[in-house]
């Protein structure tokens, strides 16, 4: 329920105005001086200058005061769950990896993986993963046919203890005045004891057909490869991956494959103070 009412000061002024107007009317009817009426008008003008309305919803402390001069108020939009609809972020950060190589053995994220986005346990900030883009192409001659498809890149949440010390990718800031990032993208999980969570999204899948028939038939052994591009980019900030201190996202290959593909991973995250 939403109620609009006058604050106590305004209410007192209104009552005073009504009393003064009533008194002035009596004085005029009795043929007395216009002084009382002028006083009532002066009091009315004071009320106009100081009056304001309050919109109240819920508890009596949940009020919104309208500025009496600008007649404007400010609101904050919230989601139905109570979180901010559009957060004010401290900064936005963009990263890209060097060329990565797919692995013959599956990664596990606790010791092996492509990269780790981690939020240090010592910070008070949260990080939100908001965009990922991966490009892939064949980067080496096929030494043996791999007929089974395998997932070349997925992301998974994780928690960790310890202090990360692996090599860090230097992110680009949204604007130069953004503070240095609290979170880091690392190419090694050194210093962290990682507990892996569930997979979130599968970005790239690889596999080979049997080339033998093509080569032995006398067809050219050279061919053109096209780059494969995949993207994960939520449209709403409700869908960003929110990471608290001691949490992160691992980018990894969960299946055994071959060392014949090359990847480049790019992405962005933002940070806010809860």
Residue frames as qw, qx, qy, qz and C-alpha x, y, z in Angstrom:
[[0.000, 0.888, 0.460, 0.000, 0.00, 0.00, 0.00],
 [0.411, 0.169, 0.007, 0.896, 1.26, 3.45, -0.89],
 [0.149, -0.854, -0.467, 0.177, 0.05, 6.53, 0.97],
 [0.337, 0.433, 0.019, 0.836, 0.69, 10.19, 0.23],
 [0.405, -0.801, -0.423, 0.122, 0.43, 12.50, 3.20],
 [0.109, 0.873, -0.172, 0.444, 1.69, 15.82, 4.55],
 [0.574, 0.073, -0.602, 0.551, 4.58, 15.72, 6.97],
 [0.383, -0.637, -0.571, 0.349, 3.94, 16.91, 10.55],
 [0.225, -0.332, -0.027, 0.916, 5.41, 20.38, 10.01],
 [0.127, -0.153, -0.521, -0.830, 3.22, 20.99, 6.99],
 [0.358, -0.538, -0.752, -0.133, 0.20, 19.64, 8.84],
 [0.332, -0.561, -0.415, 0.635, 0.81, 22.08, 11.69],
 [0.078, -0.187, 0.212, 0.956, 1.10, 24.94, 9.21],
 [0.219, -0.334, -0.701, -0.591, -2.14, 23.94, 7.51],
 [0.375, -0.625, -0.667, 0.158, -3.99, 23.86, 10.82],
 [0.271, -0.467, -0.176, 0.823, -2.49, 27.22, 11.77],
 [0.009, -0.032, -0.446, -0.894, -3.55, 28.62, 8.40],
 [0.294, -0.500, -0.733, -0.355, -7.11, 27.38, 8.81],
 [0.378, -0.627, -0.518, 0.443, -7.29, 28.82, 12.30],
 [0.209, -0.342, 0.045, 0.915, -5.89, 32.17, 11.16],
 [0.100, -0.202, -0.588, -0.777, -8.24, 32.37, 8.17],
 [0.338, -0.606, -0.716, -0.079, -11.18, 31.60, 10.41],
 [0.339, -0.587, -0.325, 0.659, -10.07, 34.30, 12.83],
 [0.128, -0.143, 0.283, 0.940, -9.56, 36.76, 9.98],
 [0.169, -0.422, -0.707, -0.542, -13.04, 36.04, 8.65],
 [0.356, -0.687, -0.590, 0.231, -14.56, 36.77, 12.03],
 [0.299, -0.463, -0.073, 0.832, -12.58, 40.01, 12.27],
 [0.022, 0.074, 0.491, 0.868, -13.74, 41.11, 8.81],
 [0.265, -0.562, -0.725, -0.297, -17.38, 40.28, 9.56],
 [0.387, -0.709, -0.426, 0.407, -17.09, 42.37, 12.69],
 [0.240, 0.941, 0.091, 0.222, -15.69, 45.22, 10.64],
 [0.610, -0.685, 0.198, 0.345, -12.29, 45.02, 12.21],
 [0.017, 0.773, -0.480, -0.415, -8.94, 45.75, 10.63],
 [0.855, 0.452, -0.220, -0.129, -7.65, 43.95, 7.51],
 [0.046, -0.710, 0.689, -0.140, -4.44, 43.32, 9.45],
 [0.679, -0.182, 0.682, -0.202, -5.52, 39.84, 10.49],
 [0.846, 0.482, 0.200, -0.111, -6.34, 38.88, 6.93],
 [0.408, 0.798, -0.436, 0.073, -2.92, 40.09, 5.76],
 [0.348, -0.541, 0.739, -0.197, -1.39, 38.01, 8.53],
 [0.835, 0.113, 0.508, -0.178, -3.27, 34.98, 7.32],
 [0.727, 0.682, -0.079, -0.021, -2.02, 35.56, 3.79],
 [0.087, 0.772, -0.615, 0.136, 1.53, 35.90, 5.05],
 [0.588, -0.296, 0.726, -0.199, 1.21, 32.64, 6.93],
 [0.859, 0.397, 0.288, -0.149, -0.20, 31.01, 3.78],
 [0.515, 0.784, -0.345, 0.036, 2.82, 32.17, 1.79],
 [0.233, -0.605, 0.740, -0.181, 5.14, 30.72, 4.42],
 [0.784, 0.014, 0.584, -0.208, 3.31, 27.43, 4.10],
 [0.780, 0.621, 0.005, -0.083, 3.71, 27.46, 0.31],
 [0.258, 0.797, -0.536, 0.104, 7.44, 28.03, 0.69],
 [0.210, -0.460, 0.823, -0.259, 7.96, 25.18, 3.13],
 [0.854, 0.063, 0.282, -0.432, 5.31, 22.67, 2.17],
 [0.225, 0.407, -0.850, -0.248, 6.29, 19.24, 0.90],
 [0.897, -0.061, -0.053, -0.434, 4.65, 15.87, 0.41],
 [0.225, -0.432, 0.872, -0.053, 5.88, 12.48, 1.56],
 [0.815, 0.111, -0.414, -0.390, 5.14, 9.20, -0.18],
 [0.391, -0.432, 0.751, -0.311, 5.18, 6.32, 2.26],
 [0.822, 0.119, -0.465, -0.306, 5.21, 2.61, 1.52],
 [0.741, -0.051, -0.619, 0.255, 5.44, -0.10, 4.15],
 [0.537, -0.466, -0.443, 0.546, 7.00, 0.91, 7.47],
 [0.037, -0.971, -0.208, 0.115, 6.71, 4.53, 8.61],
 [0.413, -0.655, 0.354, 0.525, 10.47, 4.90, 8.11],
 [0.487, 0.164, 0.659, 0.549, 10.15, 4.02, 4.39],
 [0.212, 0.861, 0.317, -0.335, 9.39, 7.51, 3.13],
 [0.526, 0.272, 0.353, 0.724, 10.29, 9.49, 0.06],
 [0.067, -0.744, -0.250, 0.616, 10.38, 13.27, 0.49],
 [0.487, 0.681, 0.362, 0.411, 9.57, 15.46, -2.51],
 [0.393, -0.126, -0.064, 0.909, 11.83, 18.49, -2.76],
 [0.132, 0.773, 0.493, -0.378, 9.60, 21.56, -2.27],
 [0.031, 0.694, -0.252, -0.674, 11.62, 23.65, -4.73],
 [0.100, 0.309, -0.770, -0.550, 12.29, 21.32, -7.63],
 [0.794, 0.084, 0.168, -0.578, 9.19, 19.18, -6.97],
 [0.723, 0.370, -0.574, -0.106, 11.40, 16.18, -7.77],
 [0.725, -0.492, 0.455, -0.161, 12.44, 13.05, -5.93],
 [0.331, 0.519, -0.773, -0.156, 14.89, 10.26, -6.62],
 [0.919, -0.143, 0.200, -0.309, 14.11, 6.57, -6.61],
 [0.083, -0.469, 0.867, 0.147, 16.20, 3.40, -6.78],
 [0.810, 0.137, -0.317, -0.475, 14.89, 0.55, -8.91],
 [0.388, -0.358, 0.825, -0.200, 14.88, -2.88, -7.30],
 [0.417, 0.039, -0.840, -0.345, 14.28, -6.37, -8.60],
 [0.733, -0.415, -0.265, -0.469, 11.45, -8.38, -7.09],
 [0.828, -0.167, -0.449, 0.289, 14.00, -10.29, -5.01],
 [0.451, -0.858, -0.111, 0.220, 15.20, -7.04, -3.42],
 [0.635, -0.198, 0.246, 0.706, 18.49, -6.53, -5.28],
 [0.087, 0.652, -0.111, -0.745, 19.33, -3.39, -7.18],
 [0.748, 0.576, 0.318, -0.082, 18.01, -3.39, -10.74],
 [0.613, 0.679, -0.123, 0.384, 20.94, -1.43, -12.15],
 [0.709, -0.551, -0.104, 0.428, 23.96, -1.45, -9.89],
 [0.141, 0.953, -0.268, 0.034, 26.43, 1.38, -9.74],
 [0.947, 0.023, -0.076, 0.311, 29.70, -0.37, -10.50],
 [0.437, -0.775, 0.211, 0.405, 33.17, 0.67, -9.36],
 [0.039, 0.609, -0.605, -0.512, 34.73, -0.32, -12.66],
 [0.912, 0.334, 0.161, -0.173, 34.52, -2.51, -15.76],
 [0.280, -0.625, 0.673, 0.278, 37.50, -4.56, -16.93],
 [0.849, 0.464, -0.101, -0.233, 38.29, -6.35, -20.20],
 [0.474, -0.527, 0.682, 0.178, 40.77, -9.16, -20.76],
 [0.843, 0.444, -0.222, -0.207, 42.10, -11.38, -23.51],
 [0.818, -0.378, 0.397, 0.176, 44.40, -14.39, -23.28],
 [0.010, 0.534, -0.712, -0.456, 47.34, -15.38, -25.39],
 [0.710, 0.186, -0.527, -0.429, 46.78, -18.20, -27.88],
 [0.620, -0.313, 0.633, -0.341, 45.72, -21.28, -25.93],
 [0.360, 0.264, -0.844, -0.297, 46.18, -24.90, -27.01],
 [0.864, -0.216, -0.084, -0.446, 43.62, -27.64, -26.52],
 [0.297, -0.535, 0.768, -0.191, 44.84, -30.50, -24.35],
 [0.501, 0.112, -0.832, -0.212, 45.16, -34.22, -24.93],
 [0.312, -0.280, -0.833, 0.361, 44.19, -34.88, -21.29],
 [0.246, -0.790, -0.453, -0.333, 41.11, -33.35, -19.70],
 [0.060, 0.463, -0.379, 0.799, 41.55, -30.43, -17.32],
 [0.447, -0.460, -0.748, 0.170, 40.26, -30.53, -13.76],
 [0.113, -0.839, -0.119, -0.519, 40.43, -26.82, -12.75],
 [0.698, -0.714, 0.023, 0.053, 41.94, -27.74, -9.39],
 [0.617, -0.457, 0.385, 0.512, 45.38, -28.01, -11.00],
 [0.310, 0.012, 0.609, 0.730, 44.94, -27.64, -14.76],
 [0.285, 0.779, 0.521, -0.201, 42.86, -25.31, -16.90],
 [0.465, 0.598, 0.239, 0.607, 43.03, -22.48, -19.41],
 [0.081, 0.420, -0.186, 0.884, 42.41, -19.54, -17.02],
 [0.357, -0.531, -0.707, 0.302, 40.88, -18.57, -13.66],
 [0.103, -0.626, -0.046, -0.771, 38.96, -15.40, -12.78],
 [0.561, -0.368, -0.651, 0.356, 39.27, -15.07, -9.00],
 [0.226, -0.827, -0.034, -0.514, 38.09, -12.58, -6.37],
 [0.369, 0.291, -0.687, 0.555, 40.63, -12.41, -3.54],
 [0.508, -0.538, -0.662, 0.120, 39.40, -13.31, -0.07],
 [0.376, -0.322, -0.305, 0.814, 40.85, -10.08, 1.31],
 [0.039, -0.169, -0.267, -0.948, 38.72, -7.72, -0.80],
 [0.295, 0.343, 0.611, -0.649, 35.29, -6.39, 0.08],
 [0.425, 0.392, -0.279, -0.767, 34.20, -6.17, -3.55],
 [0.751, 0.250, 0.605, -0.089, 32.16, -8.50, -5.72],
 [0.019, 0.360, -0.619, -0.698, 32.96, -9.22, -9.37],
 [0.708, 0.405, 0.444, -0.372, 30.38, -10.01, -12.03],
 [0.330, -0.095, 0.748, 0.567, 31.31, -11.90, -15.19],
 [0.431, 0.599, 0.275, -0.617, 29.32, -10.20, -17.93],
 [0.675, 0.656, -0.168, -0.291, 30.77, -11.26, -21.29],
 [0.602, -0.343, 0.665, 0.278, 32.85, -14.05, -22.86],
 [0.690, 0.650, -0.146, -0.283, 34.05, -14.56, -26.43],
 [0.626, -0.363, 0.640, 0.258, 36.18, -17.42, -27.71],
 [0.618, 0.636, -0.313, -0.338, 37.69, -17.87, -31.15],
 [0.718, -0.273, 0.635, 0.083, 39.05, -21.23, -32.30],
 [0.667, 0.616, -0.318, -0.274, 40.80, -22.69, -35.32],
 [0.977, -0.015, 0.030, 0.210, 42.90, -25.70, -36.24],
 [0.083, -0.941, 0.322, 0.058, 46.47, -24.80, -35.38],
 [0.280, -0.514, 0.795, 0.159, 48.54, -27.90, -36.16],
 [0.504, 0.219, -0.719, -0.427, 48.65, -30.76, -38.63],
 [0.862, -0.231, 0.131, -0.432, 46.43, -33.65, -37.70],
 [0.001, 0.498, -0.867, 0.016, 48.71, -36.43, -36.53],
 [0.011, -0.148, -0.989, 0.019, 45.95, -38.92, -35.83],
 [0.344, -0.420, -0.486, -0.685, 42.26, -38.89, -36.44],
 [0.084, 0.113, 0.711, -0.689, 40.04, -38.04, -33.48],
 [0.213, -0.347, -0.724, -0.557, 36.54, -39.11, -34.36],
 [0.331, -0.630, -0.661, 0.237, 34.96, -38.42, -30.95],
 [0.002, 0.792, 0.093, 0.604, 33.74, -34.90, -30.26],
 [0.554, -0.353, -0.495, 0.569, 35.04, -33.19, -27.15],
 [0.123, -0.961, -0.242, -0.048, 34.25, -29.97, -25.32],
 [0.623, 0.362, -0.150, 0.676, 37.13, -27.58, -25.81],
 [0.112, 0.196, -0.330, 0.916, 36.04, -24.82, -23.44],
 [0.416, -0.681, -0.569, -0.197, 33.46, -24.51, -20.67],
 [0.008, 0.498, -0.412, 0.763, 33.22, -22.26, -17.64],
 [0.637, -0.450, -0.625, 0.040, 32.48, -23.36, -14.09],
 [0.334, -0.827, 0.164, -0.421, 32.14, -21.57, -10.79],
 [0.741, -0.026, -0.560, 0.369, 34.54, -22.45, -7.99],
 [0.450, -0.878, 0.067, -0.149, 35.39, -21.49, -4.44],
 [0.723, 0.331, -0.405, 0.451, 38.88, -21.37, -3.04],
 [0.574, -0.801, -0.002, 0.173, 41.03, -20.79, -0.01],
 [0.708, -0.153, 0.200, 0.659, 44.51, -19.35, 0.08],
 [0.079, 0.828, -0.082, -0.550, 46.03, -16.43, -1.82],
 [0.808, 0.519, 0.232, 0.154, 46.33, -16.72, -5.59],
 [0.306, -0.738, 0.361, 0.480, 49.80, -16.06, -6.99],
 [0.682, 0.266, 0.571, 0.373, 49.65, -17.39, -10.55],
 [0.253, -0.010, 0.341, 0.905, 50.50, -15.23, -13.57],
 [0.215, 0.665, 0.489, -0.522, 47.98, -12.39, -14.05],
 [0.359, 0.502, 0.503, 0.604, 46.56, -10.97, -17.27],
 [0.096, -0.273, -0.173, 0.941, 46.54, -7.16, -17.23],
 [0.255, 0.666, 0.701, 0.019, 42.97, -5.99, -17.92],
 [0.127, 0.310, 0.231, 0.914, 41.92, -2.90, -19.87],
 [0.053, 0.397, 0.580, -0.710, 39.76, -0.44, -17.94],
 [0.249, 0.743, 0.613, 0.102, 36.45, 0.93, -19.15],
 [0.126, 0.944, -0.014, 0.306, 37.71, 4.44, -18.40],
 [0.531, 0.405, -0.490, 0.560, 41.10, 5.51, -17.10],
 [0.255, -0.504, 0.382, -0.732, 39.63, 6.79, -13.82],
 [0.900, -0.268, -0.249, -0.238, 38.30, 3.34, -12.86],
 [0.468, -0.691, 0.540, -0.110, 40.27, 1.95, -9.90],
 [0.198, 0.383, -0.895, -0.112, 42.62, -0.97, -10.29],
 [0.775, -0.168, -0.447, -0.415, 40.64, -4.19, -10.38],
 [0.558, -0.480, 0.571, -0.362, 40.27, -6.26, -7.23],
 [0.926, 0.110, 0.351, -0.084, 39.61, -9.47, -9.18],
 [0.059, -0.622, 0.666, 0.407, 42.20, -11.07, -11.44],
 [0.927, 0.324, -0.063, -0.177, 42.33, -13.37, -14.45],
 [0.358, -0.634, 0.678, 0.104, 45.18, -15.82, -13.92],
 [0.710, 0.411, -0.503, -0.270, 46.71, -18.42, -16.21],
 [0.510, 0.092, -0.815, 0.260, 47.69, -20.67, -13.29],
 [0.615, -0.650, -0.285, -0.343, 45.90, -21.53, -10.06],
 [0.565, 0.144, -0.545, 0.602, 49.07, -21.36, -7.93],
 [0.005, -0.161, 0.459, -0.874, 48.32, -20.48, -4.30],
 [0.634, -0.110, 0.031, -0.765, 44.64, -21.46, -4.46],
 [0.160, 0.043, 0.981, -0.105, 43.02, -24.59, -3.13],
 [0.416, 0.058, -0.325, -0.847, 40.09, -24.88, -5.52],
 [0.378, 0.246, 0.853, -0.263, 36.74, -26.58, -4.97],
 [0.079, -0.005, -0.611, -0.787, 35.09, -26.89, -8.36],
 [0.497, 0.311, 0.470, -0.660, 31.39, -26.26, -8.85],
 [0.656, 0.443, 0.611, 0.006, 29.03, -27.21, -11.67],
 [0.343, 0.093, 0.486, 0.798, 29.61, -26.28, -15.30],
 [0.206, 0.575, 0.298, -0.734, 27.85, -23.15, -16.40],
 [0.620, 0.693, 0.016, -0.368, 28.15, -22.94, -20.18],
 [0.736, -0.016, 0.530, 0.421, 29.79, -24.92, -22.97],
 [0.163, 0.797, -0.118, -0.570, 31.35, -22.60, -25.56],
 [0.400, 0.604, -0.588, -0.360, 33.35, -24.65, -28.08],
 [0.883, -0.056, 0.454, -0.101, 33.22, -28.25, -29.27],
 [0.179, 0.650, -0.646, -0.358, 35.88, -29.99, -31.39],
 [0.810, 0.018, 0.585, -0.025, 36.36, -33.19, -33.37],
 [0.071, 0.492, -0.644, -0.582, 37.79, -34.49, -36.65],
 [0.904, 0.300, 0.057, -0.300, 36.49, -36.52, -39.53],
 [0.793, -0.170, 0.477, 0.339, 38.67, -39.26, -41.01],
 [0.220, 0.802, -0.277, -0.481, 40.92, -37.54, -43.56],
 [0.500, -0.251, 0.769, 0.309, 42.39, -40.79, -45.00],
 [0.564, 0.515, 0.634, 0.121, 39.91, -41.19, -47.83],
 [0.244, 0.954, 0.059, -0.161, 40.37, -37.59, -48.91],
 [0.201, -0.761, 0.538, 0.300, 44.19, -37.74, -48.97],
 [0.502, -0.128, 0.814, 0.262, 44.49, -41.17, -50.70],
 [0.561, 0.642, 0.522, -0.029, 42.03, -40.16, -53.39],
 [0.539, 0.249, 0.272, 0.757, 44.52, -37.67, -54.76],
 [0.068, -0.931, -0.300, -0.195, 42.72, -34.55, -53.48],
 [0.262, 0.679, -0.322, 0.606, 44.91, -31.59, -52.47],
 [0.622, -0.298, -0.590, 0.420, 46.43, -31.93, -49.00],
 [0.138, -0.054, -0.238, 0.960, 46.10, -28.17, -48.34],
 [0.149, -0.675, -0.673, -0.264, 42.83, -26.54, -47.34],
 [0.029, -0.464, 0.121, -0.877, 41.47, -23.30, -45.90],
 [0.338, -0.410, -0.770, 0.353, 40.27, -23.13, -42.29],
 [0.175, -0.670, -0.193, -0.695, 37.69, -20.68, -41.03],
 [0.053, 0.194, -0.635, 0.745, 37.70, -19.31, -37.52],
 [0.425, -0.537, -0.714, -0.147, 34.97, -20.49, -35.18],
 [0.030, -0.314, 0.306, -0.898, 33.55, -17.86, -32.84],
 [0.449, -0.538, -0.712, -0.036, 31.35, -18.45, -29.79],
 [0.014, -0.392, 0.248, -0.886, 30.00, -15.90, -27.32],
 [0.388, -0.553, -0.713, 0.188, 28.31, -15.91, -23.93],
 [0.093, 0.154, -0.085, 0.980, 26.81, -12.49, -23.21],
 [0.055, -0.577, -0.773, 0.259, 23.77, -12.14, -20.90],
 [0.071, 0.614, 0.356, 0.701, 21.39, -9.34, -21.84],
 [0.456, -0.795, -0.131, -0.378, 20.36, -8.50, -18.25],
 [0.085, 0.586, -0.645, 0.484, 22.53, -7.86, -15.23],
 [0.813, -0.283, 0.275, -0.427, 20.30, -10.36, -13.38],
 [0.983, 0.181, -0.020, 0.007, 22.10, -13.02, -15.40],
 [0.289, 0.736, -0.547, 0.274, 25.68, -11.87, -14.75],
 [0.825, -0.165, -0.491, 0.224, 27.74, -14.35, -12.72],
 [0.271, -0.856, 0.183, -0.401, 28.15, -12.67, -9.33],
 [0.783, 0.077, -0.488, 0.379, 31.33, -13.66, -7.49],
 [0.498, -0.857, 0.038, -0.122, 31.93, -12.91, -3.82],
 [0.008, -0.740, 0.658, -0.137, 35.39, -12.87, -2.21],
 [0.440, -0.270, 0.849, -0.111, 36.83, -16.38, -2.28],
 [0.727, 0.420, 0.525, -0.139, 34.91, -17.29, -5.44],
 [0.014, -0.531, 0.531, 0.660, 35.79, -17.44, -9.11],
 [0.837, 0.451, 0.107, -0.291, 35.18, -18.85, -12.58],
 [0.483, -0.369, 0.701, 0.373, 37.43, -21.43, -14.22],
 [0.657, 0.589, -0.203, -0.424, 37.75, -21.69, -18.01],
 [0.387, -0.400, 0.829, 0.050, 38.71, -25.26, -18.87],
 [0.581, 0.237, -0.638, -0.447, 38.49, -28.32, -21.12],
 [0.690, -0.295, 0.483, -0.452, 36.52, -31.07, -19.34],
 [0.959, 0.197, 0.181, -0.089, 37.12, -33.82, -21.94],
 [0.572, -0.335, 0.553, 0.504, 40.22, -35.50, -23.32],
 [0.573, 0.779, 0.105, -0.231, 41.00, -34.29, -26.81],
 [0.798, 0.239, 0.146, 0.534, 44.02, -33.39, -28.93],
 [0.342, -0.634, 0.018, 0.693, 46.60, -30.61, -29.05],
 [0.414, 0.257, 0.576, 0.657, 45.62, -29.54, -32.53],
 [0.017, 0.833, 0.439, 0.335, 43.28, -26.60, -31.90],
 [0.324, 0.047, -0.241, 0.914, 44.08, -23.06, -30.85],
 [0.201, -0.797, -0.569, -0.036, 41.86, -20.79, -28.75],
 [0.179, 0.222, -0.216, 0.934, 41.78, -17.15, -27.75],
 [0.290, -0.655, -0.689, 0.109, 39.48, -16.24, -24.85],
 [0.075, 0.283, -0.077, 0.953, 38.29, -12.67, -24.26],
 [0.345, -0.629, -0.696, -0.027, 35.80, -11.31, -21.77],
 [0.037, -0.518, 0.142, -0.842, 34.73, -8.62, -19.34],
 [0.456, -0.509, -0.689, 0.240, 33.72, -8.30, -15.71],
 [0.097, -0.733, 0.034, -0.673, 32.61, -5.47, -13.49],
 [0.446, -0.132, -0.687, 0.558, 33.07, -4.85, -9.77],
 [0.334, -0.685, -0.159, -0.628, 30.87, -3.30, -7.11],
 [0.095, 0.177, -0.726, 0.657, 30.93, -2.81, -3.36],
 [0.351, -0.498, -0.774, -0.175, 27.86, -4.44, -1.71]]
